[in-house]
């Protein structure tokens, strides 16, 4: 009986130790259900979010990824066969005003999910940045992107499982100007 009790006790202690170790392990990061370090096959295994398109360099995209409760174009960038960056493409088009509106919406979503945002290209009175309406951020971003070609923002306090930043940029494609609003998730720096 003592041996049975001892084995049971050691089993319970081992199980508790494994649970504590798992709880203390750093999170894998990413955009659920996808996690950094996944292979292409593991990313595409989530068929509810497909179909997936493959780029010539091996990166992937789907138009059925979820961000802020909405289906979005999500792109997966691989390095050495492992998922190294996730891009959530919220806007791709030629209308700077439409891009600016989406930029303001991205600000609101990121602020709701991650807290106060750093807006390096927006100058405001000290202490008033906490109350910036998304529409004002959108207008300022639209001005910045049409004059300099780019605007960015990031949470002041980054989550522990990923680095988050967003970019609103313009690019010439076959002589035409296109605008892009993208939220990026990168693995945290060690």
C-alpha positions as CSV (number, residue, x, y, z in Angstrom):
1,X,0.0,0.0,0.0
2,X,2.8,2.4,0.9
3,X,4.4,1.8,-2.6
4,X,1.1,2.5,-4.3
5,X,0.6,5.7,-2.3
6,X,4.2,6.8,-3.0
7,X,3.8,6.2,-6.7
8,X,0.5,8.1,-6.8
9,X,2.1,11.0,-4.8
10,X,5.1,11.1,-7.2
11,X,2.7,11.1,-10.1
12,X,0.7,14.0,-8.7
13,X,3.9,15.9,-8.0
14,X,5.2,15.3,-11.5
15,X,1.9,16.4,-13.0
16,X,1.8,19.6,-10.9
17,X,5.4,20.3,-11.9
18,X,4.6,19.9,-15.6
19,X,1.5,22.2,-15.2
20,X,3.6,24.9,-13.5
21,X,6.3,24.6,-16.1
22,X,3.8,25.0,-18.9
23,X,2.2,28.0,-17.2
24,X,5.7,29.6,-16.9
25,X,6.7,28.9,-20.5
26,X,6.7,32.0,-22.7
27,X,3.7,32.3,-24.9
28,X,4.2,31.4,-28.6
29,X,2.7,34.7,-29.9
30,X,1.1,35.3,-33.3
31,X,-2.4,35.9,-34.4
32,X,-4.7,33.1,-33.1
33,X,-4.9,30.4,-34.3
34,X,-1.4,30.9,-35.9
35,X,1.7,31.0,-33.8
36,X,5.3,32.1,-34.7
37,X,7.6,29.2,-35.7
38,X,4.9,27.3,-37.4
39,X,5.7,25.7,-40.8
40,X,3.7,26.4,-43.9
41,X,1.9,23.2,-43.5
42,X,0.9,24.0,-39.9
43,X,-0.4,27.4,-41.0
44,X,-2.5,25.9,-43.8
45,X,-3.8,23.2,-41.5
46,X,-6.4,25.7,-40.2
47,X,-8.7,25.1,-43.1
48,X,-11.6,27.2,-41.7
49,X,-9.4,30.2,-42.5
50,X,-8.6,29.2,-46.1
51,X,-8.2,29.0,-48.9
52,X,-4.5,29.9,-48.8
53,X,-2.6,31.4,-51.7
54,X,1.1,30.8,-52.0
55,X,3.6,33.4,-53.2
56,X,6.5,32.5,-55.4
57,X,8.9,33.0,-52.4
58,X,6.9,30.5,-50.3
59,X,5.0,33.1,-48.2
60,X,1.2,32.6,-47.8
61,X,-1.9,34.7,-47.6
62,X,-5.6,34.1,-46.8
63,X,-8.5,36.5,-47.1
64,X,-10.3,34.7,-44.2
65,X,-8.1,35.6,-41.2
66,X,-9.7,37.2,-38.3
67,X,-8.6,40.6,-36.9
68,X,-10.8,42.6,-34.5
69,X,-13.8,40.4,-35.3
70,X,-13.6,40.8,-39.0
71,X,-12.3,38.7,-41.9
72,X,-9.2,40.2,-43.3
73,X,-6.3,39.6,-45.7
74,X,-3.6,38.0,-43.5
75,X,-0.2,37.3,-44.9
76,X,2.4,34.9,-43.4
77,X,6.1,35.5,-43.9
78,X,8.5,32.7,-43.4
79,X,12.2,32.6,-42.5
80,X,14.1,29.3,-42.7
81,X,10.8,27.5,-43.1
82,X,9.2,29.0,-39.9
83,X,6.6,31.7,-39.5
84,X,8.5,34.9,-38.7
85,X,6.0,37.7,-39.4
86,X,2.2,38.1,-39.7
87,X,0.8,41.0,-41.7
88,X,-2.9,42.0,-41.5
89,X,-3.7,44.0,-44.6
90,X,-6.6,46.2,-43.6
91,X,-6.5,48.4,-46.7
92,X,-5.0,48.1,-50.2
93,X,-6.2,50.6,-52.8
94,X,-5.8,53.9,-54.6
95,X,-8.0,56.1,-52.4
96,X,-5.9,58.0,-49.8
97,X,-9.1,59.1,-47.9
98,X,-10.4,55.6,-47.6
99,X,-6.9,54.5,-46.4
100,X,-6.9,57.3,-43.9
101,X,-10.3,56.2,-42.5
102,X,-9.0,52.6,-42.1
103,X,-5.9,54.0,-40.4
104,X,-8.1,55.7,-37.8
105,X,-10.0,52.4,-37.3
106,X,-6.7,50.5,-36.9
107,X,-5.7,53.0,-34.3
108,X,-8.9,52.5,-32.4
109,X,-8.6,48.6,-32.6
110,X,-4.9,48.6,-31.5
111,X,-5.6,51.0,-28.7
112,X,-8.5,48.9,-27.5
113,X,-6.4,45.7,-27.6
114,X,-3.0,47.0,-26.4
115,X,-3.5,50.4,-24.6
116,X,-1.9,53.8,-25.3
117,X,-0.4,54.2,-28.7
118,X,2.8,55.9,-29.9
119,X,2.1,58.1,-32.9
120,X,5.6,59.4,-33.8
121,X,4.3,61.6,-36.7
122,X,1.4,63.2,-34.8
123,X,2.2,66.3,-32.7
124,X,-0.2,67.1,-30.0
125,X,-0.2,69.1,-26.7
126,X,1.3,67.0,-23.9
127,X,-1.3,65.0,-22.0
128,X,-3.9,65.2,-24.8
129,X,-2.8,62.2,-26.8
130,X,-4.9,59.9,-24.6
131,X,-8.1,61.5,-26.0
132,X,-7.3,61.5,-29.7
133,X,-10.3,60.5,-31.7
134,X,-9.7,57.8,-34.3
135,X,-10.9,60.2,-37.0
136,X,-8.2,62.7,-36.1
137,X,-5.5,60.0,-36.2
138,X,-6.9,59.0,-39.6
139,X,-6.7,62.5,-41.0
140,X,-3.2,63.1,-39.6
141,X,-2.1,59.8,-41.1
142,X,-3.6,60.6,-44.5
143,X,-1.7,63.9,-44.5
144,X,1.5,62.2,-43.5
145,X,1.3,59.4,-46.1
146,X,0.5,61.8,-48.9
147,X,3.3,64.1,-48.0
148,X,6.1,61.7,-46.8
149,X,4.8,58.3,-48.1
150,X,4.5,56.7,-44.7
151,X,3.1,56.9,-41.2
152,X,3.5,54.4,-38.3
153,X,2.2,53.6,-34.9
154,X,2.8,51.1,-32.1
155,X,1.6,50.3,-28.6
156,X,3.6,52.1,-26.0
157,X,3.7,48.9,-23.9
158,X,4.2,45.9,-26.1
159,X,2.6,42.6,-25.3
160,X,5.0,39.9,-24.0
161,X,4.4,37.4,-26.8
162,X,4.8,39.7,-29.9
163,X,5.9,43.0,-31.2
164,X,3.1,45.0,-32.7
165,X,3.3,48.0,-35.1
166,X,1.2,49.4,-37.9
167,X,2.2,51.1,-41.1
168,X,0.2,53.3,-43.5
169,X,2.3,53.8,-46.7
170,X,2.1,54.6,-50.3
171,X,3.8,52.9,-53.2
172,X,4.0,53.3,-57.0
173,X,2.7,50.2,-58.8
174,X,3.0,50.4,-62.6
175,X,2.9,54.2,-62.4
176,X,-0.2,54.3,-60.1
177,X,-0.1,55.3,-56.4
178,X,-1.5,52.7,-54.0
179,X,-2.0,53.0,-50.3
180,X,-1.6,50.2,-47.7
181,X,-2.7,50.0,-44.1
182,X,-1.0,47.0,-42.4
183,X,-0.7,45.8,-38.8
184,X,2.4,43.6,-38.3
185,X,3.0,41.0,-35.6
186,X,6.7,40.0,-35.1
187,X,8.1,37.6,-32.6
188,X,9.5,39.5,-29.5
189,X,13.2,40.2,-29.4
190,X,15.0,38.0,-27.0
